[in-house]
Amino acid sequence: MGSYGTNHLILTPEYGPRVRFIAILTNMEISHDKPDIEFLSDRCKDCDECVRVCPVGAIGKNGTINKFLCRDYMFESLKGLRCGLCLKACPIDRR
């Protein structure tokens, strides 16, 4: 379906990081017709937009995320609202 970006969002070929997955449980066999995609997207290697825009420095250039900094910012500073700046800053397949 896609690969992970530096900000740990799934990057899809058609919509970039602008998708949300929930859960689908099935016992159906699912075939795939696309070649394997790298786990960490190569489209992120020359881009640090999500790293630059993160207000608490939770995203590292090497693809690490300090989930505690991210969580604390959203629940303490934003009073439970989601930040989304890394998603908004991502230039991949912006429509």
PyMOL Python script that loads the backbone (N, CA, C, O; Angstrom):
from pymol import cmd

cmd.read_pdbstr("""\
ATOM      1  N   MET A   1       0.823  -1.198   0.000  1.00  0.00           N
ATOM      2  CA  MET A   1       0.000   0.000   0.000  1.00  0.00           C
ATOM      3  C   MET A   1       0.861   1.255   0.000  1.00  0.00           C
ATOM      4  O   MET A   1       0.422   2.308  -0.463  1.00  0.00           O
ATOM      5  N   GLY A   2       2.068   1.155   0.508  1.00  0.00           N
ATOM      6  CA  GLY A   2       2.926   2.319   0.569  1.00  0.00           C
ATOM      7  C   GLY A   2       4.152   2.034   1.406  1.00  0.00           C
ATOM      8  O   GLY A   2       4.425   0.884   1.750  1.00  0.00           O
ATOM      9  N   SER A   3       4.882   3.065   1.732  1.00  0.00           N
ATOM     10  CA  SER A   3       6.051   2.936   2.589  1.00  0.00           C
ATOM     11  C   SER A   3       5.983   4.037   3.640  1.00  0.00           C
ATOM     12  O   SER A   3       5.171   4.957   3.537  1.00  0.00           O
ATOM     13  N   TYR A   4       6.833   3.937   4.642  1.00  0.00           N
ATOM     14  CA  TYR A   4       6.835   4.937   5.693  1.00  0.00           C
ATOM     15  C   TYR A   4       7.691   6.128   5.314  1.00  0.00           C
ATOM     16  O   TYR A   4       8.744   5.981   4.692  1.00  0.00           O
ATOM     17  N   GLY A   5       7.228   7.311   5.695  1.00  0.00           N
ATOM     18  CA  GLY A   5       8.011   8.513   5.540  1.00  0.00           C
ATOM     19  C   GLY A   5       8.828   8.763   6.794  1.00  0.00           C
ATOM     20  O   GLY A   5       8.680   8.045   7.783  1.00  0.00           O
ATOM     21  N   THR A   6       9.670   9.751   6.768  1.00  0.00           N
ATOM     22  CA  THR A   6      10.487  10.107   7.919  1.00  0.00           C
ATOM     23  C   THR A   6       9.614  10.378   9.145  1.00  0.00           C
ATOM     24  O   THR A   6      10.009  10.084  10.273  1.00  0.00           O
ATOM     25  N   ASN A   7       8.431  10.937   8.916  1.00  0.00           N
ATOM     26  CA  ASN A   7       7.517  11.262  10.009  1.00  0.00           C
ATOM     27  C   ASN A   7       6.654  10.077  10.439  1.00  0.00           C
ATOM     28  O   ASN A   7       5.738  10.240  11.246  1.00  0.00           O
ATOM     29  N   HIS A   8       6.936   8.894   9.910  1.00  0.00           N
ATOM     30  CA  HIS A   8       6.258   7.641  10.228  1.00  0.00           C
ATOM     31  C   HIS A   8       4.821   7.590   9.725  1.00  0.00           C
ATOM     32  O   HIS A   8       4.035   6.765  10.190  1.00  0.00           O
ATOM     33  N   LEU A   9       4.471   8.451   8.792  1.00  0.00           N
ATOM     34  CA  LEU A   9       3.179   8.355   8.132  1.00  0.00           C
ATOM     35  C   LEU A   9       3.341   7.449   6.922  1.00  0.00           C
ATOM     36  O   LEU A   9       4.410   7.409   6.313  1.00  0.00           O
ATOM     37  N   ILE A  10       2.297   6.729   6.573  1.00  0.00           N
ATOM     38  CA  ILE A  10       2.336   5.896   5.366  1.00  0.00           C
ATOM     39  C   ILE A  10       2.265   6.811   4.154  1.00  0.00           C
ATOM     40  O   ILE A  10       1.390   7.674   4.076  1.00  0.00           O
ATOM     41  N   LEU A  11       3.175   6.630   3.212  1.00  0.00           N
ATOM     42  CA  LEU A  11       3.173   7.385   1.949  1.00  0.00           C
ATOM     43  C   LEU A  11       2.646   6.462   0.863  1.00  0.00           C
ATOM     44  O   LEU A  11       3.266   5.446   0.551  1.00  0.00           O
ATOM     45  N   THR A  12       1.516   6.809   0.295  1.00  0.00           N
ATOM     46  CA  THR A  12       0.958   6.002  -0.780  1.00  0.00           C
ATOM     47  C   THR A  12       1.353   6.615  -2.118  1.00  0.00           C
ATOM     48  O   THR A  12       1.585   7.821  -2.201  1.00  0.00           O
ATOM     49  N   PRO A  13       1.430   5.791  -3.171  1.00  0.00           N
ATOM     50  CA  PRO A  13       1.807   6.326  -4.470  1.00  0.00           C
ATOM     51  C   PRO A  13       0.852   7.405  -4.987  1.00  0.00           C
ATOM     52  O   PRO A  13       1.282   8.345  -5.655  1.00  0.00           O
ATOM     53  N   GLU A  14      -0.422   7.276  -4.685  1.00  0.00           N
ATOM     54  CA  GLU A  14      -1.397   8.215  -5.235  1.00  0.00           C
ATOM     55  C   GLU A  14      -1.622   9.455  -4.373  1.00  0.00           C
ATOM     56  O   GLU A  14      -1.763  10.553  -4.912  1.00  0.00           O
ATOM     57  N   TYR A  15      -1.660   9.308  -3.047  1.00  0.00           N
ATOM     58  CA  TYR A  15      -2.034  10.418  -2.176  1.00  0.00           C
ATOM     59  C   TYR A  15      -0.948  10.871  -1.218  1.00  0.00           C
ATOM     60  O   TYR A  15      -1.193  11.744  -0.386  1.00  0.00           O
ATOM     61  N   GLY A  16       0.243  10.303  -1.311  1.00  0.00           N
ATOM     62  CA  GLY A  16       1.292  10.671  -0.370  1.00  0.00           C
ATOM     63  C   GLY A  16       0.872  10.305   1.040  1.00  0.00           C
ATOM     64  O   GLY A  16       0.369   9.202   1.254  1.00  0.00           O
ATOM     65  N   PRO A  17       1.060  11.203   2.025  1.00  0.00           N
ATOM     66  CA  PRO A  17       0.715  10.881   3.407  1.00  0.00           C
ATOM     67  C   PRO A  17      -0.726  11.214   3.769  1.00  0.00           C
ATOM     68  O   PRO A  17      -1.119  11.074   4.928  1.00  0.00           O
ATOM     69  N   ARG A  18      -1.508  11.646   2.810  1.00  0.00           N
ATOM     70  CA  ARG A  18      -2.851  12.135   3.099  1.00  0.00           C
ATOM     71  C   ARG A  18      -3.915  11.042   3.032  1.00  0.00           C
ATOM     72  O   ARG A  18      -4.899  11.151   2.301  1.00  0.00           O
ATOM     73  N   VAL A  19      -3.693   9.992   3.809  1.00  0.00           N
ATOM     74  CA  VAL A  19      -4.651   8.889   3.942  1.00  0.00           C
ATOM     75  C   VAL A  19      -4.722   8.510   5.417  1.00  0.00           C
ATOM     76  O   VAL A  19      -3.778   8.754   6.169  1.00  0.00           O
ATOM     77  N   ARG A  20      -5.805   7.930   5.818  1.00  0.00           N
ATOM     78  CA  ARG A  20      -5.945   7.431   7.185  1.00  0.00           C
ATOM     79  C   ARG A  20      -6.433   5.997   7.108  1.00  0.00           C
ATOM     80  O   ARG A  20      -7.418   5.693   6.436  1.00  0.00           O
ATOM     81  N   PHE A  21      -5.735   5.132   7.801  1.00  0.00           N
ATOM     82  CA  PHE A  21      -6.122   3.730   7.852  1.00  0.00           C
ATOM     83  C   PHE A  21      -6.784   3.446   9.189  1.00  0.00           C
ATOM     84  O   PHE A  21      -6.408   4.000  10.222  1.00  0.00           O
ATOM     85  N   ILE A  22      -7.755   2.589   9.145  1.00  0.00           N
ATOM     86  CA  ILE A  22      -8.367   2.096  10.373  1.00  0.00           C
ATOM     87  C   ILE A  22      -7.938   0.642  10.433  1.00  0.00           C
ATOM     88  O   ILE A  22      -6.753   0.371  10.240  1.00  0.00           O
ATOM     89  N   ALA A  23      -8.778  -0.263  10.674  1.00  0.00           N
ATOM     90  CA  ALA A  23      -8.414  -1.677  10.681  1.00  0.00           C
ATOM     91  C   ALA A  23      -9.413  -2.456   9.853  1.00  0.00           C
ATOM     92  O   ALA A  23     -10.617  -2.202   9.891  1.00  0.00           O
ATOM     93  N   ILE A  24      -8.897  -3.392   9.116  1.00  0.00           N
ATOM     94  CA  ILE A  24      -9.735  -4.305   8.357  1.00  0.00           C
ATOM     95  C   ILE A  24      -9.301  -5.706   8.761  1.00  0.00           C
ATOM     96  O   ILE A  24      -8.146  -6.086   8.572  1.00  0.00           O
ATOM     97  N   LEU A  25     -10.223  -6.463   9.311  1.00  0.00           N
ATOM     98  CA  LEU A  25      -9.930  -7.838   9.707  1.00  0.00           C
ATOM     99  C   LEU A  25     -10.595  -8.763   8.706  1.00  0.00           C
ATOM    100  O   LEU A  25     -11.788  -8.641   8.426  1.00  0.00           O
ATOM    101  N   THR A  26      -9.826  -9.677   8.176  1.00  0.00           N
ATOM    102  CA  THR A  26     -10.367 -10.599   7.192  1.00  0.00           C
ATOM    103  C   THR A  26      -9.562 -11.887   7.200  1.00  0.00           C
ATOM    104  O   THR A  26      -8.401 -11.909   7.610  1.00  0.00           O
ATOM    105  N   ASN A  27     -10.185 -12.942   6.748  1.00  0.00           N
ATOM    106  CA  ASN A  27      -9.448 -14.185   6.528  1.00  0.00           C
ATOM    107  C   ASN A  27      -9.319 -14.456   5.031  1.00  0.00           C
ATOM    108  O   ASN A  27      -8.889 -15.529   4.608  1.00  0.00           O
ATOM    109  N   MET A  28      -9.708 -13.439   4.233  1.00  0.00           N
ATOM    110  CA  MET A  28      -9.613 -13.537   2.790  1.00  0.00           C
ATOM    111  C   MET A  28      -8.149 -13.473   2.350  1.00  0.00           C
ATOM    112  O   MET A  28      -7.367 -12.698   2.900  1.00  0.00           O
ATOM    113  N   GLU A  29      -7.788 -14.275   1.374  1.00  0.00           N
ATOM    114  CA  GLU A  29      -6.438 -14.196   0.816  1.00  0.00           C
ATOM    115  C   GLU A  29      -6.364 -12.958  -0.067  1.00  0.00           C
ATOM    116  O   GLU A  29      -7.205 -12.760  -0.943  1.00  0.00           O
ATOM    117  N   ILE A  30      -5.364 -12.138   0.165  1.00  0.00           N
ATOM    118  CA  ILE A  30      -5.212 -10.890  -0.588  1.00  0.00           C
ATOM    119  C   ILE A  30      -3.952 -10.985  -1.433  1.00  0.00           C
ATOM    120  O   ILE A  30      -2.850 -11.179  -0.921  1.00  0.00           O
ATOM    121  N   SER A  31      -4.139 -10.845  -2.721  1.00  0.00           N
ATOM    122  CA  SER A  31      -2.983 -10.885  -3.618  1.00  0.00           C
ATOM    123  C   SER A  31      -2.472  -9.467  -3.848  1.00  0.00           C
ATOM    124  O   SER A  31      -3.208  -8.493  -3.685  1.00  0.00           O
ATOM    125  N   HIS A  32      -1.234  -9.370  -4.218  1.00  0.00           N
ATOM    126  CA  HIS A  32      -0.670  -8.061  -4.547  1.00  0.00           C
ATOM    127  C   HIS A  32      -0.093  -8.133  -5.950  1.00  0.00           C
ATOM    128  O   HIS A  32       0.493  -9.136  -6.359  1.00  0.00           O
ATOM    129  N   ASP A  33      -0.275  -7.045  -6.667  1.00  0.00           N
ATOM    130  CA  ASP A  33       0.198  -7.023  -8.045  1.00  0.00           C
ATOM    131  C   ASP A  33       1.248  -5.943  -8.279  1.00  0.00           C
ATOM    132  O   ASP A  33       1.628  -5.672  -9.418  1.00  0.00           O
ATOM    133  N   LYS A  34       1.708  -5.337  -7.206  1.00  0.00           N
ATOM    134  CA  LYS A  34       2.712  -4.291  -7.339  1.00  0.00           C
ATOM    135  C   LYS A  34       4.028  -4.790  -6.770  1.00  0.00           C
ATOM    136  O   LYS A  34       4.033  -5.641  -5.881  1.00  0.00           O
ATOM    137  N   PRO A  35       5.141  -4.276  -7.268  1.00  0.00           N
ATOM    138  CA  PRO A  35       6.443  -4.695  -6.728  1.00  0.00           C
ATOM    139  C   PRO A  35       6.578  -4.256  -5.273  1.00  0.00           C
ATOM    140  O   PRO A  35       5.895  -3.339  -4.816  1.00  0.00           O
ATOM    141  N   ASP A  36       7.460  -4.920  -4.570  1.00  0.00           N
ATOM    142  CA  ASP A  36       7.710  -4.551  -3.179  1.00  0.00           C
ATOM    143  C   ASP A  36       8.172  -3.101  -3.094  1.00  0.00           C
ATOM    144  O   ASP A  36       8.917  -2.623  -3.949  1.00  0.00           O
ATOM    145  N   ILE A  37       7.728  -2.419  -2.067  1.00  0.00           N
ATOM    146  CA  ILE A  37       8.090  -1.025  -1.832  1.00  0.00           C
ATOM    147  C   ILE A  37       9.003  -0.979  -0.613  1.00  0.00           C
ATOM    148  O   ILE A  37       8.787  -1.710   0.354  1.00  0.00           O
ATOM    149  N   GLU A  38      10.004  -0.139  -0.652  1.00  0.00           N
ATOM    150  CA  GLU A  38      10.921  -0.002   0.476  1.00  0.00           C
ATOM    151  C   GLU A  38      10.157   0.414   1.727  1.00  0.00           C
ATOM    152  O   GLU A  38       9.167   1.142   1.648  1.00  0.00           O
ATOM    153  N   PHE A  39      10.627  -0.057   2.888  1.00  0.00           N
ATOM    154  CA  PHE A  39       9.975   0.271   4.149  1.00  0.00           C
ATOM    155  C   PHE A  39      10.012   1.770   4.407  1.00  0.00           C
ATOM    156  O   PHE A  39       8.972   2.366   4.687  1.00  0.00           O
ATOM    157  N   LEU A  40      11.179   2.394   4.320  1.00  0.00           N
ATOM    158  CA  LEU A  40      11.305   3.842   4.474  1.00  0.00           C
ATOM    159  C   LEU A  40      11.444   4.446   3.085  1.00  0.00           C
ATOM    160  O   LEU A  40      12.356   4.099   2.334  1.00  0.00           O
ATOM    161  N   SER A  41      10.551   5.335   2.758  1.00  0.00           N
ATOM    162  CA  SER A  41      10.477   5.885   1.407  1.00  0.00           C
ATOM    163  C   SER A  41      11.754   6.620   1.009  1.00  0.00           C
ATOM    164  O   SER A  41      12.290   7.415   1.781  1.00  0.00           O
ATOM    165  N   ASP A  42      12.231   6.348  -0.192  1.00  0.00           N
ATOM    166  CA  ASP A  42      13.400   7.072  -0.701  1.00  0.00           C
ATOM    167  C   ASP A  42      13.027   8.496  -1.105  1.00  0.00           C
ATOM    168  O   ASP A  42      13.906   9.326  -1.340  1.00  0.00           O
ATOM    169  N   ARG A  43      11.725   8.782  -1.186  1.00  0.00           N
ATOM    170  CA  ARG A  43      11.288  10.139  -1.519  1.00  0.00           C
ATOM    171  C   ARG A  43      11.552  11.118  -0.379  1.00  0.00           C
ATOM    172  O   ARG A  43      11.476  12.332  -0.570  1.00  0.00           O
ATOM    173  N   CYS A  44      11.860  10.595   0.801  1.00  0.00           N
ATOM    174  CA  CYS A  44      12.125  11.444   1.966  1.00  0.00           C
ATOM    175  C   CYS A  44      13.605  11.788   2.128  1.00  0.00           C
ATOM    176  O   CYS A  44      13.946  12.683   2.902  1.00  0.00           O
ATOM    177  N   LYS A  45      14.476  11.099   1.417  1.00  0.00           N
ATOM    178  CA  LYS A  45      15.911  11.223   1.712  1.00  0.00           C
ATOM    179  C   LYS A  45      16.476  12.630   1.533  1.00  0.00           C
ATOM    180  O   LYS A  45      17.416  12.990   2.241  1.00  0.00           O
ATOM    181  N   ASP A  46      15.955  13.425   0.637  1.00  0.00           N
ATOM    182  CA  ASP A  46      16.472  14.782   0.420  1.00  0.00           C
ATOM    183  C   ASP A  46      15.523  15.851   0.955  1.00  0.00           C
ATOM    184  O   ASP A  46      15.666  17.029   0.627  1.00  0.00           O
ATOM    185  N   CYS A  47      14.563  15.448   1.770  1.00  0.00           N
ATOM    186  CA  CYS A  47      13.557  16.381   2.281  1.00  0.00           C
ATOM    187  C   CYS A  47      13.507  16.296   3.795  1.00  0.00           C
ATOM    188  O   CYS A  47      13.410  15.203   4.353  1.00  0.00           O
ATOM    189  N   ASP A  48      13.569  17.411   4.448  1.00  0.00           N
ATOM    190  CA  ASP A  48      13.473  17.458   5.904  1.00  0.00           C
ATOM    191  C   ASP A  48      12.326  18.363   6.350  1.00  0.00           C
ATOM    192  O   ASP A  48      12.362  18.906   7.454  1.00  0.00           O
ATOM    193  N   GLU A  49      11.315  18.530   5.510  1.00  0.00           N
ATOM    194  CA  GLU A  49      10.228  19.450   5.845  1.00  0.00           C
ATOM    195  C   GLU A  49       9.529  19.068   7.140  1.00  0.00           C
ATOM    196  O   GLU A  49       9.254  19.939   7.965  1.00  0.00           O
ATOM    197  N   CYS A  50       9.235  17.787   7.339  1.00  0.00           N
ATOM    198  CA  CYS A  50       8.548  17.373   8.566  1.00  0.00           C
ATOM    199  C   CYS A  50       9.446  17.567   9.787  1.00  0.00           C
ATOM    200  O   CYS A  50       8.969  17.914  10.867  1.00  0.00           O
ATOM    201  N   VAL A  51      10.734  17.343   9.610  1.00  0.00           N
ATOM    202  CA  VAL A  51      11.691  17.536  10.700  1.00  0.00           C
ATOM    203  C   VAL A  51      11.751  19.014  11.059  1.00  0.00           C
ATOM    204  O   VAL A  51      11.732  19.376  12.236  1.00  0.00           O
ATOM    205  N   ARG A  52      11.822  19.855  10.053  1.00  0.00           N
ATOM    206  CA  ARG A  52      11.952  21.305  10.244  1.00  0.00           C
ATOM    207  C   ARG A  52      10.718  21.909  10.917  1.00  0.00           C
ATOM    208  O   ARG A  52      10.845  22.792  11.766  1.00  0.00           O
ATOM    209  N   VAL A  53       9.536  21.441  10.546  1.00  0.00           N
ATOM    210  CA  VAL A  53       8.303  22.066  11.017  1.00  0.00           C
ATOM    211  C   VAL A  53       7.839  21.569  12.386  1.00  0.00           C
ATOM    212  O   VAL A  53       6.986  22.207  13.003  1.00  0.00           O
ATOM    213  N   CYS A  54       8.363  20.471  12.869  1.00  0.00           N
ATOM    214  CA  CYS A  54       7.912  19.913  14.146  1.00  0.00           C
ATOM    215  C   CYS A  54       8.215  20.894  15.279  1.00  0.00           C
ATOM    216  O   CYS A  54       9.380  21.223  15.504  1.00  0.00           O
ATOM    217  N   PRO A  55       7.205  21.363  15.989  1.00  0.00           N
ATOM    218  CA  PRO A  55       7.408  22.393  17.003  1.00  0.00           C
ATOM    219  C   PRO A  55       8.177  21.926  18.240  1.00  0.00           C
ATOM    220  O   PRO A  55       8.676  22.753  19.003  1.00  0.00           O
ATOM    221  N   VAL A  56       8.275  20.628  18.444  1.00  0.00           N
ATOM    222  CA  VAL A  56       8.975  20.126  19.634  1.00  0.00           C
ATOM    223  C   VAL A  56      10.202  19.292  19.286  1.00  0.00           C
ATOM    224  O   VAL A  56      10.823  18.714  20.178  1.00  0.00           O
ATOM    225  N   GLY A  57      10.562  19.218  18.007  1.00  0.00           N
ATOM    226  CA  GLY A  57      11.738  18.458  17.593  1.00  0.00           C
ATOM    227  C   GLY A  57      11.596  16.962  17.800  1.00  0.00           C
ATOM    228  O   GLY A  57      12.579  16.277  18.081  1.00  0.00           O
ATOM    229  N   ALA A  58      10.380  16.448  17.665  1.00  0.00           N
ATOM    230  CA  ALA A  58      10.129  15.027  17.905  1.00  0.00           C
ATOM    231  C   ALA A  58      10.574  14.138  16.750  1.00  0.00           C
ATOM    232  O   ALA A  58      10.730  12.932  16.936  1.00  0.00           O
ATOM    233  N   ILE A  59      10.782  14.703  15.558  1.00  0.00           N
ATOM    234  CA  ILE A  59      11.144  13.914  14.378  1.00  0.00           C
ATOM    235  C   ILE A  59      12.622  14.104  14.077  1.00  0.00           C
ATOM    236  O   ILE A  59      13.090  15.228  13.897  1.00  0.00           O
ATOM    237  N   GLY A  60      13.353  12.994  14.024  1.00  0.00           N
ATOM    238  CA  GLY A  60      14.775  13.051  13.712  1.00  0.00           C
ATOM    239  C   GLY A  60      15.012  12.861  12.223  1.00  0.00           C
ATOM    240  O   GLY A  60      14.213  12.217  11.543  1.00  0.00           O
ATOM    241  N   LYS A  61      16.096  13.412  11.715  1.00  0.00           N
ATOM    242  CA  LYS A  61      16.424  13.275  10.290  1.00  0.00           C
ATOM    243  C   LYS A  61      16.660  11.828   9.886  1.00  0.00           C
ATOM    244  O   LYS A  61      16.558  11.488   8.707  1.00  0.00           O
ATOM    245  N   ASN A  62      16.971  10.980  10.847  1.00  0.00           N
ATOM    246  CA  ASN A  62      17.226   9.569  10.552  1.00  0.00           C
ATOM    247  C   ASN A  62      15.952   8.720  10.596  1.00  0.00           C
ATOM    248  O   ASN A  62      16.016   7.497  10.470  1.00  0.00           O
ATOM    249  N   GLY A  63      14.799   9.366  10.775  1.00  0.00           N
ATOM    250  CA  GLY A  63      13.535   8.639  10.789  1.00  0.00           C
ATOM    251  C   GLY A  63      13.076   8.200  12.164  1.00  0.00           C
ATOM    252  O   GLY A  63      12.109   7.448  12.284  1.00  0.00           O
ATOM    253  N   THR A  64      13.757   8.659  13.203  1.00  0.00           N
ATOM    254  CA  THR A  64      13.304   8.329  14.547  1.00  0.00           C
ATOM    255  C   THR A  64      12.279   9.358  15.007  1.00  0.00           C
ATOM    256  O   THR A  64      12.306  10.515  14.588  1.00  0.00           O
ATOM    257  N   ILE A  65      11.389   8.922  15.863  1.00  0.00           N
ATOM    258  CA  ILE A  65      10.379   9.820  16.414  1.00  0.00           C
ATOM    259  C   ILE A  65      10.359   9.652  17.929  1.00  0.00           C
ATOM    260  O   ILE A  65      10.311   8.536  18.446  1.00  0.00           O
ATOM    261  N   ASN A  66      10.398  10.766  18.617  1.00  0.00           N
ATOM    262  CA  ASN A  66      10.224  10.737  20.069  1.00  0.00           C
ATOM    263  C   ASN A  66       8.726  10.868  20.313  1.00  0.00           C
ATOM    264  O   ASN A  66       8.191  11.974  20.386  1.00  0.00           O
ATOM    265  N   LYS A  67       8.067   9.738  20.438  1.00  0.00           N
ATOM    266  CA  LYS A  67       6.610   9.726  20.558  1.00  0.00           C
ATOM    267  C   LYS A  67       6.137  10.414  21.832  1.00  0.00           C
ATOM    268  O   LYS A  67       4.998  10.875  21.900  1.00  0.00           O
ATOM    269  N   PHE A  68       6.992  10.488  22.831  1.00  0.00           N
ATOM    270  CA  PHE A  68       6.599  11.135  24.080  1.00  0.00           C
ATOM    271  C   PHE A  68       6.562  12.656  23.914  1.00  0.00           C
ATOM    272  O   PHE A  68       5.662  13.316  24.434  1.00  0.00           O
ATOM    273  N   LEU A  69       7.539  13.213  23.188  1.00  0.00           N
ATOM    274  CA  LEU A  69       7.503  14.651  22.898  1.00  0.00           C
ATOM    275  C   LEU A  69       6.268  14.999  22.073  1.00  0.00           C
ATOM    276  O   LEU A  69       5.594  15.995  22.336  1.00  0.00           O
ATOM    277  N   CYS A  70       5.981  14.175  21.082  1.00  0.00           N
ATOM    278  CA  CYS A  70       4.818  14.387  20.214  1.00  0.00           C
ATOM    279  C   CYS A  70       3.533  14.321  21.049  1.00  0.00           C
ATOM    280  O   CYS A  70       2.690  15.214  20.968  1.00  0.00           O
ATOM    281  N   ARG A  71       3.394  13.279  21.836  1.00  0.00           N
ATOM    282  CA  ARG A  71       2.206  13.109  22.675  1.00  0.00           C
ATOM    283  C   ARG A  71       2.035  14.262  23.660  1.00  0.00           C
ATOM    284  O   ARG A  71       0.947  14.823  23.791  1.00  0.00           O
ATOM    285  N   ASP A  72       3.118  14.607  24.349  1.00  0.00           N
ATOM    286  CA  ASP A  72       3.027  15.674  25.343  1.00  0.00           C
ATOM    287  C   ASP A  72       2.625  16.997  24.711  1.00  0.00           C
ATOM    288  O   ASP A  72       1.847  17.755  25.291  1.00  0.00           O
ATOM    289  N   TYR A  73       3.147  17.273  23.532  1.00  0.00           N
ATOM    290  CA  TYR A  73       2.784  18.516  22.844  1.00  0.00           C
ATOM    291  C   TYR A  73       1.291  18.532  22.518  1.00  0.00           C
ATOM    292  O   TYR A  73       0.609  19.530  22.753  1.00  0.00           O
ATOM    293  N   MET A  74       0.789  17.418  21.976  1.00  0.00           N
ATOM    294  CA  MET A  74      -0.625  17.391  21.597  1.00  0.00           C
ATOM    295  C   MET A  74      -1.551  17.443  22.810  1.00  0.00           C
ATOM    296  O   MET A  74      -2.565  18.141  22.783  1.00  0.00           O
ATOM    297  N   PHE A  75      -1.216  16.721  23.857  1.00  0.00           N
ATOM    298  CA  PHE A  75      -2.144  16.636  24.980  1.00  0.00           C
ATOM    299  C   PHE A  75      -1.952  17.720  26.034  1.00  0.00           C
ATOM    300  O   PHE A  75      -2.890  18.049  26.760  1.00  0.00           O
ATOM    301  N   GLU A  76      -0.758  18.272  26.124  1.00  0.00           N
ATOM    302  CA  GLU A  76      -0.545  19.333  27.104  1.00  0.00           C
ATOM    303  C   GLU A  76      -0.654  20.710  26.459  1.00  0.00           C
ATOM    304  O   GLU A  76      -1.410  21.557  26.936  1.00  0.00           O
ATOM    305  N   SER A  77       0.089  20.941  25.385  1.00  0.00           N
ATOM    306  CA  SER A  77       0.081  22.264  24.755  1.00  0.00           C
ATOM    307  C   SER A  77      -1.174  22.518  23.933  1.00  0.00           C
ATOM    308  O   SER A  77      -1.729  23.617  23.960  1.00  0.00           O
ATOM    309  N   LEU A  78      -1.617  21.503  23.206  1.00  0.00           N
ATOM    310  CA  LEU A  78      -2.789  21.669  22.334  1.00  0.00           C
ATOM    311  C   LEU A  78      -4.083  21.184  22.982  1.00  0.00           C
ATOM    312  O   LEU A  78      -5.137  21.183  22.346  1.00  0.00           O
ATOM    313  N   LYS A  79      -4.006  20.776  24.234  1.00  0.00           N
ATOM    314  CA  LYS A  79      -5.187  20.358  25.010  1.00  0.00           C
ATOM    315  C   LYS A  79      -5.973  19.234  24.344  1.00  0.00           C
ATOM    316  O   LYS A  79      -7.204  19.243  24.347  1.00  0.00           O
ATOM    317  N   GLY A  80      -5.258  18.269  23.773  1.00  0.00           N
ATOM    318  CA  GLY A  80      -5.899  17.098  23.189  1.00  0.00           C
ATOM    319  C   GLY A  80      -6.137  17.169  21.693  1.00  0.00           C
ATOM    320  O   GLY A  80      -6.542  16.176  21.089  1.00  0.00           O
ATOM    321  N   LEU A  81      -5.898  18.308  21.086  1.00  0.00           N
ATOM    322  CA  LEU A  81      -6.034  18.418  19.631  1.00  0.00           C
ATOM    323  C   LEU A  81      -4.835  17.777  18.958  1.00  0.00           C
ATOM    324  O   LEU A  81      -3.769  17.678  19.565  1.00  0.00           O
ATOM    325  N   ARG A  82      -4.985  17.346  17.737  1.00  0.00           N
ATOM    326  CA  ARG A  82      -3.870  16.767  16.992  1.00  0.00           C
ATOM    327  C   ARG A  82      -3.096  17.884  16.306  1.00  0.00           C
ATOM    328  O   ARG A  82      -3.671  18.885  15.877  1.00  0.00           O
ATOM    329  N   CYS A  83      -1.805  17.702  16.213  1.00  0.00           N
ATOM    330  CA  CYS A  83      -0.932  18.722  15.626  1.00  0.00           C
ATOM    331  C   CYS A  83      -1.035  18.710  14.100  1.00  0.00           C
ATOM    332  O   CYS A  83      -1.555  19.659  13.514  1.00  0.00           O
ATOM    333  N   GLY A  84      -0.554  17.661  13.457  1.00  0.00           N
ATOM    334  CA  GLY A  84      -0.653  17.526  12.008  1.00  0.00           C
ATOM    335  C   GLY A  84       0.289  18.387  11.182  1.00  0.00           C
ATOM    336  O   GLY A  84       0.173  18.407   9.957  1.00  0.00           O
ATOM    337  N   LEU A  85       1.214  19.096  11.809  1.00  0.00           N
ATOM    338  CA  LEU A  85       2.114  19.952  11.035  1.00  0.00           C
ATOM    339  C   LEU A  85       3.020  19.140  10.115  1.00  0.00           C
ATOM    340  O   LEU A  85       3.338  19.586   9.012  1.00  0.00           O
ATOM    341  N   CYS A  86       3.438  17.953  10.554  1.00  0.00           N
ATOM    342  CA  CYS A  86       4.294  17.124   9.700  1.00  0.00           C
ATOM    343  C   CYS A  86       3.525  16.663   8.457  1.00  0.00           C
ATOM    344  O   CYS A  86       4.091  16.570   7.368  1.00  0.00           O
ATOM    345  N   LEU A  87       2.259  16.382   8.628  1.00  0.00           N
ATOM    346  CA  LEU A  87       1.423  15.993   7.480  1.00  0.00           C
ATOM    347  C   LEU A  87       1.234  17.180   6.537  1.00  0.00           C
ATOM    348  O   LEU A  87       1.366  17.037   5.321  1.00  0.00           O
ATOM    349  N   LYS A  88       0.930  18.335   7.089  1.00  0.00           N
ATOM    350  CA  LYS A  88       0.709  19.523   6.271  1.00  0.00           C
ATOM    351  C   LYS A  88       1.969  19.947   5.509  1.00  0.00           C
ATOM    352  O   LYS A  88       1.880  20.426   4.378  1.00  0.00           O
ATOM    353  N   ALA A  89       3.140  19.770   6.129  1.00  0.00           N
ATOM    354  CA  ALA A  89       4.391  20.209   5.509  1.00  0.00           C
ATOM    355  C   ALA A  89       4.892  19.260   4.428  1.00  0.00           C
ATOM    356  O   ALA A  89       5.701  19.656   3.590  1.00  0.00           O
ATOM    357  N   CYS A  90       4.427  18.022   4.431  1.00  0.00           N
ATOM    358  CA  CYS A  90       4.936  17.038   3.484  1.00  0.00           C
ATOM    359  C   CYS A  90       4.580  17.400   2.043  1.00  0.00           C
ATOM    360  O   CYS A  90       3.401  17.533   1.717  1.00  0.00           O
ATOM    361  N   PRO A  91       5.585  17.561   1.175  1.00  0.00           N
ATOM    362  CA  PRO A  91       5.318  17.977  -0.195  1.00  0.00           C
ATOM    363  C   PRO A  91       4.961  16.823  -1.148  1.00  0.00           C
ATOM    364  O   PRO A  91       4.664  17.065  -2.318  1.00  0.00           O
ATOM    365  N   ILE A  92       4.986  15.598  -0.669  1.00  0.00           N
ATOM    366  CA  ILE A  92       4.772  14.449  -1.551  1.00  0.00           C
ATOM    367  C   ILE A  92       3.318  14.387  -1.997  1.00  0.00           C
ATOM    368  O   ILE A  92       2.405  14.314  -1.174  1.00  0.00           O
ATOM    369  N   ASP A  93       3.119  14.417  -3.296  1.00  0.00           N
ATOM    370  CA  ASP A  93       1.805  14.291  -3.935  1.00  0.00           C
ATOM    371  C   ASP A  93       0.754  15.219  -3.345  1.00  0.00           C
ATOM    372  O   ASP A  93      -0.388  14.817  -3.124  1.00  0.00           O
ATOM    373  N   ARG A  94       1.139  16.437  -3.097  1.00  0.00           N
ATOM    374  CA  ARG A  94       0.200  17.441  -2.572  1.00  0.00           C
ATOM    375  C   ARG A  94      -0.795  17.768  -3.668  1.00  0.00           C
ATOM    376  O   ARG A  94      -0.410  18.079  -4.795  1.00  0.00           O
ATOM    377  N   ARG A  95      -2.057  17.697  -3.342  1.00  0.00           N
ATOM    378  CA  ARG A  95      -3.120  17.963  -4.328  1.00  0.00           C
ATOM    379  C   ARG A  95      -3.945  19.144  -3.918  1.00  0.00           C
ATOM    380  O   ARG A  95      -4.884  19.516  -4.622  1.00  0.00           O
TER     381      ARG A  95
END
""", "prot")
cmd.dss("prot")
cmd.show_as("cartoon", "prot")
cmd.util.cbc("prot")
cmd.orient("prot")
